[in-house]
Amino acid sequence: MATLRPTAFVLAALAAVATLAPATGRAQVVYTATLSGAAEIPPNASTGTGTVTVSFDPASLVMVVSTSFAGLTAGTTAAHIHCCTATPGGSNIGVASPTPSFPGFPAGVQAGNYSQDFDMDAPGSYNSAFLAIHPNLAAARAALVDAMGTGRAYFNLHTSAFPGGELRGNLFEQPIFADGFGS
């Protein structure tokens, strides 16, 4: 299987999302993270690598999660977004996205790609426990978007070798300039 280098994947995803903004008039917000074992709490010695790009369209309330990963020590068991830590890179926190894993996320693989659209105005796009701590869907969505923008939400990829998470990356908002391209 051909794999993309994490940096190339992030740049390609940013360029793809950025080109949508001028063409459609939408104000896409893009969040990215580089995934590593060193970012896990506690850190682990995984040599696996990955990237994730999350784009959110505030007009349509659609969130797209795209990830690429390789070199895992064992097969995948789950992947999701955790939210909301008190500080960027903070401690482990509960899952905000569907559990036990994103729908259709490849299970039992050591490398792969995933991309899925989520209607962030639908309860099924969230973990029920995350919804329970917010007064309504709008508040849950606002909390998740705010946390992704400030590094207080993280993408976690779990494997059978690391049930608590083999790869992790805190999401941060990426600037999209007037010309439609990020930094």
Z-matrix of the N, CA and C atoms (Angstrom, degrees):
N
C 1 1.438
C 2 1.532 1 108.90
N 3 1.292 2 116.55 1 131.34
C 4 1.466 3 120.54 2 177.72
C 5 1.518 4 108.39 3 -75.67
N 6 1.299 5 116.33 4 132.80
C 7 1.459 6 119.89 5 178.97
C 8 1.507 7 109.72 6 -117.78
N 9 1.326 8 115.15 7 145.95
C 10 1.456 9 121.31 8 176.07
C 11 1.505 10 109.24 9 -89.95
N 12 1.323 11 116.50 10 144.13
C 13 1.452 12 119.24 11 171.96
C 14 1.518 13 107.11 12 -66.58
N 15 1.331 14 118.75 13 142.85
C 16 1.450 15 120.82 14 -177.71
C 17 1.518 16 113.91 15 -51.63
N 18 1.307 17 118.85 16 -42.53
C 19 1.453 18 120.88 17 -178.97
C 20 1.524 19 110.39 18 -64.44
N 21 1.316 20 117.18 19 -43.63
C 22 1.458 21 120.65 20 179.77
C 23 1.524 22 110.34 21 -62.60
N 24 1.319 23 117.65 22 -40.41
C 25 1.458 24 120.79 23 179.56
C 26 1.521 25 111.11 24 -62.44
N 27 1.327 26 117.25 25 -45.88
C 28 1.464 27 121.12 26 -179.98
C 29 1.515 28 110.37 27 -61.49
N 30 1.327 29 117.28 28 -45.68
C 31 1.461 30 120.53 29 -179.58
C 32 1.521 31 111.30 30 -63.64
N 33 1.320 32 116.97 31 -41.58
C 34 1.459 33 120.17 32 178.97
C 35 1.521 34 111.05 33 -64.81
N 36 1.327 35 117.05 34 -43.00
C 37 1.467 36 120.61 35 179.37
C 38 1.522 37 111.05 36 -64.97
N 39 1.320 38 117.30 37 -42.72
C 40 1.470 39 120.64 38 178.27
C 41 1.518 40 110.77 39 -62.31
N 42 1.316 41 117.28 40 -43.17
C 43 1.459 42 120.61 41 -179.88
C 44 1.524 43 110.87 42 -64.49
N 45 1.343 44 116.69 43 -40.36
C 46 1.457 45 119.90 44 179.35
C 47 1.513 46 111.42 45 -64.26
N 48 1.309 47 117.42 46 -45.37
C 49 1.464 48 121.14 47 179.50
C 50 1.516 49 110.48 48 -68.09
N 51 1.313 50 116.56 49 -42.09
C 52 1.459 51 120.63 50 -177.79
C 53 1.520 52 111.45 51 -62.59
N 54 1.330 53 117.59 52 -35.61
C 55 1.451 54 118.61 53 -179.55
C 56 1.518 55 111.63 54 -71.77
N 57 1.311 56 118.66 55 -20.93
C 58 1.456 57 121.09 56 175.78
C 59 1.520 58 111.84 57 -70.82
N 60 1.309 59 117.54 58 -36.66
C 61 1.459 60 120.82 59 -174.61
C 62 1.517 61 112.88 60 -58.21
N 63 1.359 62 120.77 61 -53.60
C 64 1.456 63 119.12 62 -179.60
C 65 1.526 64 112.68 63 -65.72
N 66 1.348 65 117.53 64 -36.22
C 67 1.452 66 120.33 65 -176.39
C 68 1.518 67 112.36 66 -69.17
N 69 1.308 68 118.01 67 -35.17
C 70 1.454 69 120.67 68 -175.68
C 71 1.518 70 113.46 69 -103.56
N 72 1.334 71 117.33 70 -10.82
C 73 1.454 72 120.14 71 -176.92
C 74 1.521 73 112.70 72 78.48
N 75 1.315 74 117.90 73 3.99
C 76 1.462 75 121.49 74 -179.54
C 77 1.513 76 110.64 75 -81.76
N 78 1.296 77 114.93 76 149.16
C 79 1.465 78 120.77 77 177.61
C 80 1.518 79 108.63 78 -100.15
N 81 1.314 80 116.38 79 79.18
C 82 1.463 81 120.77 80 178.89
C 83 1.525 82 109.98 81 -65.23
N 84 1.309 83 116.45 82 142.64
C 85 1.451 84 122.31 83 172.49
C 86 1.525 85 105.24 84 -115.55
N 87 1.333 86 116.57 85 129.90
C 88 1.458 87 121.47 86 -174.61
C 89 1.522 88 109.72 87 -118.53
N 90 1.330 89 115.04 88 134.49
C 91 1.463 90 122.79 89 178.27
C 92 1.524 91 106.71 90 -123.95
N 93 1.322 92 117.30 91 140.98
C 94 1.458 93 119.87 92 179.42
C 95 1.526 94 110.56 93 -136.64
N 96 1.321 95 113.93 94 161.14
C 97 1.463 96 120.94 95 174.48
C 98 1.516 97 108.64 96 -154.72
N 99 1.316 98 115.14 97 146.75
C 100 1.455 99 122.54 98 169.09
C 101 1.521 100 106.20 99 -97.08
N 102 1.320 101 116.63 100 131.57
C 103 1.462 102 122.17 101 -175.43
C 104 1.524 103 111.03 102 -96.77
N 105 1.338 104 115.92 103 135.61
C 106 1.466 105 120.53 104 177.80
C 107 1.519 106 110.71 105 -154.47
N 108 1.303 107 115.31 106 160.39
C 109 1.464 108 121.07 107 173.21
C 110 1.514 109 111.62 108 -71.07
N 111 1.325 110 116.64 109 -30.84
C 112 1.468 111 120.91 110 -179.78
C 113 1.525 112 111.48 111 -64.73
N 114 1.336 113 117.69 112 -24.51
C 115 1.468 114 121.20 113 -179.98
C 116 1.526 115 112.63 114 -82.57
N 117 1.332 116 117.19 115 -11.53
C 118 1.468 117 120.28 116 178.21
C 119 1.527 118 109.72 117 -66.70
N 120 1.319 119 115.97 118 156.23
C 121 1.472 120 122.08 119 174.43
C 122 1.528 121 107.08 120 -121.10
N 123 1.341 122 118.01 121 108.06
C 124 1.459 123 127.60 122 -2.97
C 125 1.528 124 110.38 123 -74.49
N 126 1.345 125 117.03 124 157.77
C 127 1.463 126 120.58 125 178.82
C 128 1.527 127 111.00 126 -62.05
N 129 1.333 128 115.77 127 152.29
C 130 1.462 129 119.94 128 174.98
C 131 1.523 130 109.06 129 -127.75
N 132 1.320 131 116.51 130 170.86
C 133 1.464 132 122.13 131 -174.35
C 134 1.526 133 113.53 132 -92.94
N 135 1.321 134 118.47 133 18.12
C 136 1.458 135 120.30 134 179.82
C 137 1.523 136 110.59 135 -58.07
N 138 1.321 137 115.31 136 137.66
C 139 1.459 138 120.23 137 173.91
C 140 1.522 139 110.67 138 -96.49
N 141 1.332 140 116.73 139 6.34
C 142 1.454 141 121.15 140 176.66
C 143 1.519 142 111.17 141 -63.86
N 144 1.324 143 115.28 142 154.44
C 145 1.461 144 121.41 143 179.00
C 146 1.517 145 109.26 144 -135.22
N 147 1.318 146 115.07 145 160.29
C 148 1.442 147 119.26 146 176.35
C 149 1.506 148 112.04 147 -175.70
N 150 1.305 149 114.60 148 168.90
C 151 1.455 150 122.10 149 174.48
C 152 1.522 151 108.08 150 -137.72
N 153 1.306 152 115.55 151 156.86
C 154 1.462 153 121.04 152 174.01
C 155 1.521 154 107.98 153 -139.57
N 156 1.310 155 115.07 154 140.45
C 157 1.458 156 122.87 155 173.00
C 158 1.518 157 107.17 156 -125.99
N 159 1.310 158 115.36 157 128.32
C 160 1.457 159 121.41 158 175.94
C 161 1.519 160 106.32 159 -119.13
N 162 1.324 161 117.04 160 122.65
C 163 1.457 162 119.54 161 175.95
C 164 1.526 163 107.80 162 -113.85
N 165 1.313 164 115.10 163 143.18
C 166 1.468 165 120.86 164 -178.96
C 167 1.513 166 108.72 165 -130.87
N 168 1.317 167 115.49 166 130.57
C 169 1.460 168 121.58 167 177.08
C 170 1.527 169 107.93 168 -105.54
N 171 1.333 170 118.21 169 106.49
C 172 1.464 171 120.18 170 -177.66
C 173 1.524 172 114.08 171 -64.64
N 174 1.336 173 117.85 172 -21.58
C 175 1.463 174 120.19 173 179.36
C 176 1.525 175 111.42 174 -75.80
N 177 1.334 176 116.97 175 -46.47
C 178 1.470 177 120.27 176 -177.72
C 179 1.520 178 112.69 177 -94.18
N 180 1.341 179 116.85 178 -12.98
C 181 1.468 180 123.67 179 -176.81
C 182 1.526 181 112.24 180 63.93
N 183 1.333 182 116.07 181 29.70
C 184 1.458 183 121.44 182 176.78
C 185 1.527 184 108.59 183 -99.39
N 186 1.326 185 114.60 184 131.89
C 187 1.451 186 122.41 185 175.66
C 188 1.528 187 107.48 186 -114.69
N 189 1.332 188 116.62 187 132.17
C 190 1.458 189 121.54 188 177.84
C 191 1.523 190 107.93 189 -113.02
N 192 1.321 191 116.06 190 124.54
C 193 1.462 192 122.27 191 177.37
C 194 1.523 193 107.47 192 -107.33
N 195 1.344 194 116.14 193 121.76
C 196 1.468 195 121.72 194 178.68
C 197 1.520 196 108.35 195 -129.47
N 198 1.324 197 115.81 196 131.21
C 199 1.458 198 119.82 197 179.23
C 200 1.517 199 110.52 198 -141.34
N 201 1.313 200 114.20 199 154.19
C 202 1.453 201 123.28 200 174.36
C 203 1.522 202 106.40 201 -137.23
N 204 1.331 203 116.68 202 135.93
C 205 1.471 204 120.02 203 -177.59
C 206 1.519 205 109.75 204 -148.67
N 207 1.330 206 115.41 205 155.30
C 208 1.467 207 120.59 206 -179.37
C 209 1.523 208 109.39 207 -156.84
N 210 1.330 209 114.95 208 162.47
C 211 1.455 210 120.99 209 173.01
C 212 1.522 211 115.74 210 73.73
N 213 1.326 212 117.85 211 21.35
C 214 1.464 213 119.79 212 179.22
C 215 1.520 214 110.28 213 -67.35
N 216 1.316 215 116.85 214 151.60
C 217 1.463 216 121.11 215 -178.74
C 218 1.518 217 112.98 216 -77.36
N 219 1.332 218 116.95 217 -19.13
C 220 1.460 219 122.17 218 -179.67
C 221 1.518 220 108.38 219 -154.50
N 222 1.322 221 115.70 220 176.90
C 223 1.458 222 120.54 221 -178.14
C 224 1.522 223 113.15 222 -70.87
N 225 1.321 224 115.35 223 147.93
C 226 1.464 225 122.04 224 178.85
C 227 1.525 226 111.34 225 -66.10
N 228 1.328 227 115.05 226 145.91
C 229 1.464 228 120.80 227 175.15
C 230 1.527 229 112.00 228 -121.72
N 231 1.333 230 117.55 229 -26.06
C 232 1.464 231 120.97 230 -179.99
C 233 1.518 232 109.81 231 -167.35
N 234 1.323 233 114.86 232 158.12
C 235 1.473 234 121.87 233 172.88
C 236 1.518 235 106.89 234 -151.13
N 237 1.313 236 115.97 235 138.66
C 238 1.461 237 120.73 236 -179.63
C 239 1.523 238 110.39 237 -167.59
N 240 1.330 239 115.24 238 176.27
C 241 1.460 240 121.42 239 177.36
C 242 1.523 241 108.34 240 -107.00
N 243 1.329 242 115.23 241 129.31
C 244 1.466 243 122.07 242 176.15
C 245 1.526 244 108.75 243 -98.58
N 246 1.322 245 116.61 244 146.36
C 247 1.462 246 121.15 245 -179.17
C 248 1.516 247 109.18 246 -159.31
N 249 1.203 248 121.83 247 146.24
C 250 1.449 249 133.48 248 7.25
C 251 1.532 250 106.51 249 -133.05
N 252 1.320 251 117.23 250 117.05
C 253 1.460 252 121.38 251 -179.66
C 254 1.530 253 109.81 252 -74.28
N 255 1.318 254 116.42 253 157.99
C 256 1.468 255 120.83 254 -179.45
C 257 1.524 256 111.46 255 -69.85
N 258 1.332 257 116.78 256 -33.22
C 259 1.460 258 121.69 257 -179.93
C 260 1.526 259 108.94 258 -135.70
N 261 1.338 260 117.79 259 156.32
C 262 1.468 261 119.46 260 175.72
C 263 1.526 262 110.64 261 -57.80
N 264 1.320 263 115.75 262 134.60
C 265 1.458 264 120.20 263 -179.41
C 266 1.509 265 113.25 264 72.55
N 267 1.321 266 116.26 265 12.17
C 268 1.460 267 121.37 266 -177.15
C 269 1.515 268 112.70 267 -67.97
N 270 1.293 269 115.01 268 -168.59
C 271 1.460 270 122.93 269 -172.77
C 272 1.527 271 112.73 270 -64.51
N 273 1.320 272 115.53 271 176.72
C 274 1.451 273 121.75 272 176.58
C 275 1.521 274 109.35 273 -68.40
N 276 1.327 275 115.36 274 145.48
C 277 1.463 276 121.96 275 -176.75
C 278 1.531 277 108.04 276 -145.07
N 279 1.312 278 117.35 277 168.87
C 280 1.463 279 122.49 278 -177.69
C 281 1.519 280 114.27 279 -65.85
N 282 1.318 281 115.39 280 167.93
C 283 1.464 282 123.22 281 -177.75
C 284 1.525 283 109.93 282 -87.27
N 285 1.337 284 116.25 283 134.20
C 286 1.460 285 121.65 284 177.98
C 287 1.526 286 112.01 285 -96.97
N 288 1.327 287 117.19 286 -32.63
C 289 1.463 288 121.61 287 -176.39
C 290 1.529 289 110.37 288 -88.42
N 291 1.347 290 117.09 289 176.51
C 292 1.472 291 119.01 290 -177.50
C 293 1.526 292 112.71 291 -53.42
N 294 1.321 293 116.06 292 143.29
C 295 1.457 294 122.24 293 177.36
C 296 1.529 295 109.21 294 -118.48
N 297 1.312 296 118.39 295 155.63
C 298 1.455 297 125.36 296 3.86
C 299 1.520 298 112.88 297 -75.55
N 300 1.352 299 117.98 298 -15.49
C 301 1.457 300 121.02 299 -177.83
C 302 1.517 301 109.27 300 -151.62
N 303 1.339 302 115.70 301 165.66
C 304 1.455 303 119.81 302 172.93
C 305 1.525 304 108.69 303 -57.47
N 306 1.325 305 117.89 304 138.83
C 307 1.473 306 120.04 305 177.33
C 308 1.527 307 111.37 306 -56.96
N 309 1.329 308 116.07 307 130.81
C 310 1.450 309 121.37 308 177.01
C 311 1.516 310 115.48 309 77.33
N 312 1.345 311 117.38 310 5.91
C 313 1.462 312 118.77 311 178.93
C 314 1.526 313 108.53 312 -65.56
N 315 1.343 314 117.65 313 134.68
C 316 1.471 315 119.10 314 -176.62
C 317 1.528 316 112.12 315 -63.67
N 318 1.309 317 115.97 316 126.10
C 319 1.468 318 121.74 317 -179.19
C 320 1.523 319 109.96 318 -102.44
N 321 1.352 320 115.33 319 145.73
C 322 1.452 321 121.38 320 174.47
C 323 1.513 322 115.38 321 74.85
N 324 1.342 323 117.62 322 17.82
C 325 1.464 324 120.55 323 -179.48
C 326 1.527 325 110.71 324 -112.19
N 327 1.316 326 115.82 325 156.41
C 328 1.459 327 121.05 326 179.24
C 329 1.526 328 112.40 327 -104.41
N 330 1.319 329 116.36 328 -5.35
C 331 1.463 330 122.64 329 176.42
C 332 1.516 331 107.58 330 -154.88
N 333 1.310 332 116.32 331 149.02
C 334 1.458 333 118.10 332 178.07
C 335 1.509 334 112.88 333 171.64
N 336 1.317 335 113.17 334 -177.48
C 337 1.449 336 122.99 335 178.78
C 338 1.517 337 108.23 336 -133.00
N 339 1.315 338 115.89 337 154.88
C 340 1.460 339 121.20 338 179.14
C 341 1.514 340 108.19 339 -152.23
N 342 1.313 341 116.79 340 138.63
C 343 1.459 342 121.43 341 172.62
C 344 1.525 343 107.55 342 -148.56
N 345 1.327 344 115.58 343 131.20
C 346 1.465 345 120.20 344 -176.62
C 347 1.526 346 109.49 345 -149.72
N 348 1.321 347 116.32 346 139.98
C 349 1.463 348 122.29 347 173.45
C 350 1.522 349 109.34 348 -90.66
N 351 1.341 350 116.00 349 142.55
C 352 1.456 351 121.95 350 177.65
C 353 1.526 352 109.35 351 -129.33
N 354 1.321 353 116.49 352 131.66
C 355 1.461 354 122.18 353 173.57
C 356 1.524 355 107.01 354 -82.60
N 357 1.316 356 116.38 355 106.11
C 358 1.463 357 120.24 356 -174.76
C 359 1.530 358 112.65 357 -80.03
N 360 1.324 359 116.09 358 10.22
C 361 1.462 360 121.88 359 171.58
C 362 1.524 361 109.75 360 -108.69
N 363 1.329 362 116.39 361 14.33
C 364 1.469 363 122.54 362 179.62
C 365 1.526 364 109.33 363 -118.17
N 366 1.318 365 117.97 364 131.06
C 367 1.470 366 120.80 365 -179.25
C 368 1.528 367 113.26 366 -56.19
N 369 1.326 368 119.11 367 -30.82
C 370 1.451 369 122.69 368 -178.35
C 371 1.523 370 114.15 369 -66.99
N 372 1.327 371 117.09 370 -10.41
C 373 1.462 372 120.56 371 178.75
C 374 1.522 373 112.28 372 -86.91
N 375 1.324 374 116.44 373 3.10
C 376 1.463 375 122.44 374 -177.14
C 377 1.525 376 110.43 375 -130.35
N 378 1.306 377 116.11 376 158.74
C 379 1.456 378 122.77 377 169.04
C 380 1.528 379 106.62 378 -73.21
N 381 1.305 380 118.38 379 135.71
C 382 1.472 381 121.31 380 -178.52
C 383 1.529 382 111.68 381 -61.07
N 384 1.326 383 118.15 382 -32.64
C 385 1.472 384 120.47 383 178.05
C 386 1.530 385 110.66 384 -67.34
N 387 1.333 386 117.73 385 -35.12
C 388 1.465 387 121.38 386 176.95
C 389 1.528 388 109.84 387 -67.35
N 390 1.322 389 116.73 388 -42.22
C 391 1.470 390 120.11 389 177.84
C 392 1.525 391 111.47 390 -63.43
N 393 1.319 392 116.62 391 -36.00
C 394 1.468 393 120.94 392 -176.18
C 395 1.527 394 112.75 393 -64.72
N 396 1.327 395 117.77 394 -23.80
C 397 1.468 396 119.17 395 -178.89
C 398 1.531 397 112.25 396 -94.21
N 399 1.331 398 116.81 397 5.27
C 400 1.464 399 121.82 398 177.01
C 401 1.523 400 109.08 399 -122.33
N 402 1.344 401 117.40 400 146.47
C 403 1.464 402 119.28 401 -175.31
C 404 1.524 403 114.50 402 -68.00
N 405 1.340 404 118.37 403 -22.94
C 406 1.467 405 121.05 404 -179.38
C 407 1.532 406 109.21 405 -164.44
N 408 1.338 407 115.47 406 175.88
C 409 1.463 408 120.58 407 -179.16
C 410 1.525 409 112.16 408 -61.20
N 411 1.320 410 116.74 409 -40.23
C 412 1.470 411 119.97 410 -179.30
C 413 1.530 412 110.74 411 -61.15
N 414 1.305 413 117.32 412 -40.28
C 415 1.469 414 120.99 413 179.74
C 416 1.536 415 110.69 414 -69.10
N 417 1.328 416 117.10 415 -39.75
C 418 1.467 417 120.60 416 177.87
C 419 1.522 418 109.72 417 -63.70
N 420 1.324 419 116.68 418 -46.09
C 421 1.464 420 121.28 419 179.25
C 422 1.532 421 110.58 420 -60.81
N 423 1.329 422 116.85 421 -45.93
C 424 1.467 423 121.20 422 -179.64
C 425 1.526 424 111.17 423 -61.43
N 426 1.317 425 117.18 424 -40.29
C 427 1.468 426 120.72 425 179.42
C 428 1.523 427 110.64 426 -64.62
N 429 1.333 428 116.93 427 -43.68
C 430 1.461 429 120.87 428 -179.42
C 431 1.526 430 110.79 429 -66.04
N 432 1.329 431 117.42 430 -47.30
C 433 1.470 432 121.17 431 -179.29
C 434 1.528 433 110.31 432 -62.14
N 435 1.315 434 117.57 433 -43.51
C 436 1.465 435 120.78 434 178.57
C 437 1.524 436 110.55 435 -61.76
N 438 1.321 437 117.11 436 -44.63
C 439 1.470 438 120.88 437 -178.38
C 440 1.528 439 111.53 438 -66.22
N 441 1.348 440 117.44 439 -39.17
C 442 1.464 441 119.28 440 177.78
C 443 1.525 442 110.51 441 -65.19
N 444 1.305 443 117.27 442 -33.76
C 445 1.454 444 120.77 443 -179.58
C 446 1.514 445 113.98 444 -70.46
N 447 1.321 446 116.98 445 -19.71
C 448 1.465 447 120.72 446 -174.40
C 449 1.529 448 114.00 447 -119.95
N 450 1.330 449 117.16 448 13.62
C 451 1.460 450 120.00 449 177.67
C 452 1.514 451 114.56 450 76.70
N 453 1.343 452 117.57 451 13.60
C 454 1.466 453 120.61 452 -179.47
C 455 1.523 454 112.60 453 -98.97
N 456 1.339 455 116.14 454 10.25
C 457 1.464 456 122.47 455 171.74
C 458 1.524 457 106.19 456 -125.40
N 459 1.323 458 116.47 457 145.58
C 460 1.461 459 119.04 458 -178.99
C 461 1.509 460 111.13 459 -138.15
N 462 1.320 461 114.14 460 148.36
C 463 1.460 462 122.95 461 174.88
C 464 1.516 463 106.26 462 -89.75
N 465 1.327 464 117.25 463 133.77
C 466 1.460 465 121.63 464 -178.97
C 467 1.517 466 109.14 465 -129.57
N 468 1.328 467 115.73 466 131.18
C 469 1.449 468 122.56 467 177.95
C 470 1.529 469 107.54 468 -114.22
N 471 1.310 470 116.47 469 118.24
C 472 1.464 471 123.29 470 -176.37
C 473 1.530 472 109.88 471 -100.91
N 474 1.340 473 115.36 472 146.93
C 475 1.463 474 121.20 473 176.70
C 476 1.532 475 109.01 474 -133.77
N 477 1.330 476 115.34 475 169.92
C 478 1.461 477 118.45 476 178.17
C 479 1.535 478 111.11 477 -67.25
N 480 1.323 479 118.61 478 -27.06
C 481 1.472 480 121.04 479 177.22
C 482 1.525 481 111.56 480 -76.58
N 483 1.331 482 116.86 481 -30.02
C 484 1.467 483 122.49 482 -179.42
C 485 1.528 484 108.80 483 -131.06
N 486 1.346 485 117.22 484 78.89
C 487 1.466 486 120.56 485 -177.13
C 488 1.535 487 113.59 486 -58.81
N 489 1.327 488 117.34 487 -28.61
C 490 1.462 489 120.82 488 178.15
C 491 1.515 490 113.20 489 -81.57
N 492 1.313 491 117.50 490 -7.25
C 493 1.451 492 122.95 491 178.95
C 494 1.514 493 112.01 492 129.86
N 495 1.342 494 115.67 493 125.86
C 496 1.468 495 119.95 494 176.75
C 497 1.523 496 111.27 495 -94.55
N 498 1.327 497 117.09 496 -39.37
C 499 1.468 498 121.14 497 179.19
C 500 1.524 499 109.67 498 -127.47
N 501 1.325 500 114.85 499 140.43
C 502 1.466 501 120.37 500 -178.76
C 503 1.520 502 108.73 501 -144.25
N 504 1.322 503 115.30 502 150.10
C 505 1.456 504 120.35 503 174.19
C 506 1.515 505 110.27 504 -155.21
N 507 1.324 506 115.85 505 131.47
C 508 1.461 507 120.56 506 176.93
C 509 1.526 508 109.45 507 -78.02
N 510 1.321 509 114.98 508 133.59
C 511 1.459 510 121.20 509 -178.61
C 512 1.522 511 110.34 510 -82.85
N 513 1.323 512 116.07 511 136.35
C 514 1.461 513 122.95 512 176.02
C 515 1.521 514 108.61 513 -133.13
N 516 1.317 515 116.02 514 142.64
C 517 1.462 516 121.25 515 178.15
C 518 1.525 517 110.27 516 -67.54
N 519 1.319 518 114.75 517 138.68
C 520 1.462 519 121.65 518 177.82
C 521 1.524 520 108.85 519 -106.94
N 522 1.310 521 117.44 520 136.78
C 523 1.467 522 119.16 521 -179.89
C 524 1.527 523 111.34 522 -70.60
N 525 1.304 524 115.11 523 140.53
C 526 1.465 525 122.19 524 171.25
C 527 1.520 526 105.33 525 -118.70
N 528 1.305 527 115.88 526 119.89
C 529 1.459 528 120.30 527 -174.46
C 530 1.521 529 111.05 528 -87.41
N 531 1.312 530 116.25 529 172.21
C 532 1.462 531 122.70 530 -176.79
C 533 1.531 532 112.06 531 -55.59
N 534 1.332 533 117.16 532 -29.68
C 535 1.460 534 119.82 533 179.41
C 536 1.527 535 112.03 534 -79.63
N 537 1.352 536 116.93 535 -0.34
C 538 1.457 537 121.49 536 178.09
C 539 1.512 538 114.72 537 88.71
N 540 1.335 539 117.16 538 3.31
C 541 1.460 540 119.51 539 -178.75
C 542 1.510 541 110.69 540 -113.11
N 543 1.322 542 115.77 541 148.32
C 544 1.461 543 121.80 542 177.46
C 545 1.512 544 110.50 543 -84.65
N 546 1.312 545 113.62 544 -176.14
C 547 1.469 546 118.77 545 -179.28
C 548 1.505 547 111.70 546 -71.18
